[in-house]
Amino acid sequence: MHSIGIMMKEEKKKQTETSWEN
C-alpha cells in the first residue's frame, strides 16, 4: 500500500518536472 503511494507521488513529481521543462 505504501509503495503505491510513493510510486504515485514520484510519478506526479516527474510529470510536473516534464510540464515545467515544456
C-alpha positions in Angstrom: 0.0 0.0 0.0 2.7 2.4 1.0 4.7 1.5 -2.2 1.8 2.6 -4.4 1.5 5.9 -2.6 5.2 6.6 -3.1 5.1 5.5 -6.7 2.1 7.8 -7.4 3.9 10.7 -5.7 7.1 10.1 -7.6 5.2 9.8 -10.9 3.3 13.1 -10.2 6.6 14.8 -9.4 8.1 13.5 -12.7 5.0 14.8 -14.6 5.3 18.2 -13.0 9.0 18.4 -13.9 8.2 17.5 -17.5 5.5 20.1 -17.7 7.9 22.7 -16.4 10.5 21.7 -19.0 8.0 22.1 -21.8 
